[in-house]
Amino acid sequence: MKQPSPAPSIRDWIVVGSGFGGSVAALRLAEKNYSVTVLEQGKRYRDEDFAESAWRLGKVLWAPKAGLMGIMALTPFRHVSVLSGVGVGGGSLVYGNTLYVPHSDDFYRHTQWADLADWRTVLAPHYATAQKMLGVTTFDGDGPSEQMMRAIAADLGVADTYHSTEVGVYLGTPGVRVADPYFDGAGPARSGCTRCGQCMLGCRVGAKNTLEKNYLHFAEQRGVQIEPERTVVDVRPVGAADGSDGYVVTTERSGSWLRRDRRVYRTRGIVFAAGALGTNLLLRKCRDNGSLPRLSERIGELVRTNSEAIVAVTAKDRTVDLRADLAITSSVHPDEHTHFTNNTYGLRGDAMSLNFGPLTAGRGRRLQFAVAILSAPLRWLNPLRARGWSQHSVVFTVMQSLDSSLSLRPRRPGGRMETHISDGSAPSSYLPIANRIAELAAKHVSGYAQTSVLESLINTPTTAHILGGAVIADSAEHGVVDRHRRVFGYRNFLITDGSTVPANVGVNPSLTIAAMAEEAITHVRTNEEQTP
């Protein structure tokens, strides 16, 4: 006779996701003497496990139903395509190491949360803490890519806004392994950056300050359990409807061929930190299936894309080398609302060329795209076009703090999520300033400008910085979490990832997500204070 499965052990907190918001929450809760388990749908990668090149799709792309268990997911919607990180360490595995404090009042004083706190003042010490934990330093190089950025800034009349990037990378002696240089020897040993520029494929050197090198390292030292390849499929209260008696968390083994491998967890408290997209999808699923019926109806509203556009330039001269030492090394601010960076992929990122085609603008972009290809078929249809592309090219990410948003809703309860235009202006797939930047770059490198293929063919912007959908508000009528990131309608239920961010940040948002998570957990009492 088959024996019944043993009752699951009860953890104080379960954290869903191990990116910037989840890693911060896990460590800080453990420091408050709670038992914590982190559930991550992606794999755990050692440094040497990351892809040697962008063509190693099984290590680069996350598409488990197709047998791909890599570190980057691409999720297309009607109004935006979303790039996100997957794996233990979340977005820190694939991001460009860029850790900026937002400068614009568009973010700090957005009407969605301005009345709840003086956010510039409140978050300042937490930005400082996150900077220290993530080893932020200023990039110290000046090569062709940086010189091009400086020239573009001068052309735009904003030369004084050019600056080197604040990065989370150990810039020690290249390739030399040393004892932990950040935490008085308490952290893991590190190797100096070899300036290969392949940061966004996963750092095989061990120089990138991914979350496993700091927050997660210290969390595990304090007893936090990290369980990779567990996809959370359901969360529901035990006993009291508001979750004050705890929650049951149901997971499945990630990967379509293992869907029957279910595991159930019991916890007194729950933190959603599955990334803005993952958290919104799970919240909506749990609300629609009746597991968490008290959740706000505002789930999926005020989804932000950081108002981004992605363009590129490729030098015609195949001997020109535009690679930077790191993925992102410099920034320019054309105006108070706009920020752009250079992005390169080292020698082994040629597959990224498939994302780009002729530069297009405004209306009729499909026709422009077709005409451009027919006008220069040897450039665009040459099967060898990808060879060496990453060496001769620079990608520009153009971000704005101007207000724009989408809604993320199911076509029907329990159905596939879709984007809609609702509360405000929709993110545009065409930013004139982005095209201007690409055209100026083409002039300086004697090259040709390019646009994301998705932006040209389906009028859809691409973002690696999706935010919002479970935003901070003064009530459940206006958002999903309160000023302390506590979910309206439930007890001991927090959200600490980018889904709570209520406005476009205007810069790469990783540091902001970490700082906001730091601030949120300060409002959780210690385990001893919780005990009657």
MOTARA-V390121 format. One record per helix or strand of 2 or more residues. SS is the DSSP state (A for helix, B for strand). FROM is the first residue (numbers start at 0). TO is the last residue. If there is no record, write none. Layout:
ss->SS from->FROM to->TO
ss->SS from->FROM to->TO
//
This chain:
ss->B from->9 to->15
ss->A from->19 to->30
ss->B from->35 to->38
ss->A from->46 to->48
ss->A from->56 to->59
ss->B from->60 to->62
ss->A from->63 to->65
ss->B from->67 to->68
ss->B from->71 to->75
ss->B from->79 to->84
ss->A from->89 to->92
ss->A from->104 to->107
ss->A from->113 to->115
ss->A from->118 to->132
ss->B from->136 to->137
ss->A from->143 to->154
ss->A from->158 to->160
ss->B from->162 to->163
ss->B from->165 to->166
ss->B from->176 to->177
ss->B from->189 to->191
ss->A from->198 to->200
ss->A from->210 to->212
ss->A from->214 to->220
ss->B from->224 to->226
ss->B from->229 to->236
ss->B from->246 to->252
ss->A from->255 to->257
ss->B from->261 to->271
ss->A from->274 to->287
ss->B from->300 to->303
ss->B from->308 to->314
ss->B from->329 to->334
ss->B from->337 to->342
ss->A from->349 to->354
ss->B from->355 to->357
ss->A from->364 to->374
ss->A from->376 to->379
ss->A from->388 to->391
ss->B from->392 to->399
ss->B from->405 to->409
ss->B from->416 to->419
ss->A from->431 to->444
ss->B from->446 to->451
ss->A from->452 to->457
ss->B from->460 to->462
ss->B from->466 to->468
ss->B from->485 to->486
ss->B from->492 to->494
ss->A from->497 to->499
ss->A from->509 to->520
ss->A from->526 to->529
//
